[in-house]
Amino acid sequence: MVQIILIGIAAGFAAALLFASVVSGSFLSILLFYLAPLPVMIAALGWSHLSGLIAAVVAALGLAVAFGGFLFAAFLVGVGLPAWWLSYLAMLSRPVDPASPDHREWYPIGRLVVWCAILGMLVVAMAIPNFGFDADSFRTGLKQAFERIVRIETSRADGNFPIDLDFLVLVIPPMAATLSTITNSGNLWLAARVVNVSGLLRRPWPDISAMKFPTYAPAILAAALALTFAPLFGSLIGKSFSGPANYAPSLINIMAGVLAASMLMAYALLGFAVIHALTRWMSNRTLILTGLYIGFLLTGVAFPGWPMLLMALVGLLDTVLDLRGRMARHHGPPATGT
C-alpha cells in the first residue's frame, strides 16, 4: 500500500510538470503538455487504479498551489480523471472459460476507444460554461477570447485580424474534442507499452487490429450527426416555404457536433486497425503501411480533416460489411505474425 501511494505521488508530480511545461511556449513544451496524462496512466496500469487516482489529485493540487485554484479543476476534469478512468477500464476483467489463455476476459479495446471519444466530448462540454450558458453567449464569449489571443499575438488593435474568427468559433470545439480523443487513446497505448516493457502489465497485450466497436457506437454517431445538421435541414426546409434560411444551431446542436467529431475520430482509428488487419496477407505490408501513414500526414496538412473522414469511412464499412472477417475467411490465417 505504501508503494502504491508513493508511486501515485511521484506520478502526480511528473504529470504536473508536463502540464505546466506549456507556459514556456516552445514547440517541445506543447508536446510535453499533451503527455500530461501519461504518468497517471502508467501508475494506474502498472500498480493500481488507486495509484492513478492519487497521481491525478496530487498533480491537480500541485498545479493549484503553483498557478492558482482554477487549474485544480481544469487538470482534474480535463486530464487527470479521464486518464484514471480509461486506465481503470483497461484493467477490468472477469473469469471466463478455462480454455482461454489466461482464463479471463479483459475489457474490449474497441470500447476503450469509444470511451476516449466520449471523454473528449465531455471535456469540451465542461469548458462551455466558461464562455456562456446558451448558444449565443457561448459563441460570443469564445469569439471574444479568440480576439484577445489574436490581438496579443499580432499586436493589432484595429479589429482587422488575419483570420476569420467566426470560422474559428465554428471549428475549434469539434477540433478540440478530436484532439482530446487522439490524446487519450495515444497516451493509453503509450502507457500500456511502457508498463508492458517493464513487465508490470497484468493484462495480455491485445490484438489491436482486431478491435471492434460495441453495437451502440453507430447509433451514437448517427444521433450526433442528426442533431448536428438538424438546424441546417430545418433552415433549408423553411427557406423553401418562407424565404431566406436561418441557420441558428442551439447549444445542443453544437455539443452534438463535438460528439460527432470525436466519434468520427474514433472510427478513423478503427479504420487504421482495419487497414492493419487487411494487409496481413500482403508481402509488402510494411511498405504499404509506411506509405499510408506518410500519405495520411501529408494529405492532412494540405486538406485538414479529409484523411480522417476517409479512414472513418473505412471503419464504418468494416462495421457494416465485416471486411476483416471476409478477408480472414478467404485467405485463412496469415503466414506471418502480427
Rosetta blueprint (number, residue, H / E / L):
1 M L
2 V H
3 Q H
4 I H
5 I H
6 L H
7 I H
8 G H
9 I H
10 A H
11 A H
12 G H
13 F H
14 A H
15 A H
16 A H
17 L H
18 L H
19 F H
20 A H
21 S H
22 V H
23 V H
24 S H
25 G L
26 S L
27 F H
28 L H
29 S H
30 I H
31 L H
32 L H
33 F H
34 Y H
35 L L
36 A L
37 P H
38 L H
39 P H
40 V H
41 M H
42 I H
43 A H
44 A H
45 L H
46 G H
47 W L
48 S L
49 H H
50 L H
51 S H
52 G H
53 L H
54 I H
55 A H
56 A H
57 V H
58 V H
59 A H
60 A H
61 L H
62 G H
63 L H
64 A H
65 V H
66 A H
67 F H
68 G L
69 G L
70 F H
71 L H
72 F H
73 A H
74 A H
75 F H
76 L H
77 V H
78 G H
79 V H
80 G H
81 L H
82 P H
83 A H
84 W H
85 W H
86 L H
87 S H
88 Y H
89 L H
90 A H
91 M L
92 L L
93 S E
94 R E
95 P E
96 V L
97 D L
98 P L
99 A L
100 S L
101 P L
102 D L
103 H L
104 R E
105 E E
106 W E
107 Y L
108 P L
109 I H
110 G H
111 R H
112 L H
113 V H
114 V H
115 W H
116 C H
117 A H
118 I H
119 L H
120 G H
121 M H
122 L H
123 V H
124 V H
125 A H
126 M H
127 A H
128 I H
129 P H
130 N H
131 F L
132 G L
133 F L
134 D L
135 A H
136 D H
137 S H
138 F H
139 R H
140 T H
141 G H
142 L H
143 K H
144 Q H
145 A H
146 F H
147 E H
148 R H
149 I H
150 V H
151 R H
152 I H
153 E H
154 T H
155 S L
156 R L
157 A L
158 D L
159 G L
160 N L
161 F L
162 P L
163 I L
164 D L
165 L H
166 D H
167 F H
168 L H
169 V H
170 L H
171 V H
172 I H
173 P H
174 P H
175 M H
176 A H
177 A H
178 T H
179 L H
180 S H
181 T H
182 I H
183 T H
184 N H
185 S H
186 G H
187 N H
188 L H
189 W H
190 L H
191 A H
192 A H
193 R H
194 V H
195 V H
196 N H
197 V H
198 S L
199 G L
200 L L
201 L L
202 R L
203 R L
204 P L
205 W L
206 P L
207 D L
208 I H
209 S H
210 A H
211 M L
212 K L
213 F L
214 P L
215 T L
216 Y L
217 A H
218 P H
219 A H
220 I H
221 L H
222 A H
223 A H
224 A H
225 L H
226 A H
227 L H
228 T H
229 F H
230 A H
231 P H
232 L H
233 F H
234 G H
235 S H
236 L H
237 I H
238 G H
239 K H
240 S H
241 F H
242 S H
243 G L
244 P L
245 A L
246 N L
247 Y L
248 A L
249 P L
250 S L
251 L H
252 I H
253 N H
254 I H
255 M H
256 A H
257 G H
258 V H
259 L H
260 A H
261 A H
262 S H
263 M H
264 L H
265 M H
266 A H
267 Y H
268 A H
269 L H
270 L H
271 G H
272 F H
273 A H
274 V H
275 I H
276 H H
277 A H
278 L H
279 T H
280 R H
281 W H
282 M L
283 S L
284 N L
285 R H
286 T H
287 L H
288 I H
289 L H
290 T H
291 G H
292 L H
293 Y H
294 I H
295 G H
296 F H
297 L H
298 L H
299 T H
300 G H
301 V H
302 A H
303 F L
304 P L
305 G L
306 W H
307 P H
308 M H
309 L H
310 L H
311 M H
312 A H
313 L H
314 V H
315 G H
316 L H
317 L H
318 D H
319 T H
320 V H
321 L H
322 D L
323 L H
324 R H
325 G H
326 R H
327 M H
328 A H
329 R H
330 H H
331 H H
332 G L
333 P L
334 P L
335 A L
336 T L
337 G L
338 T L
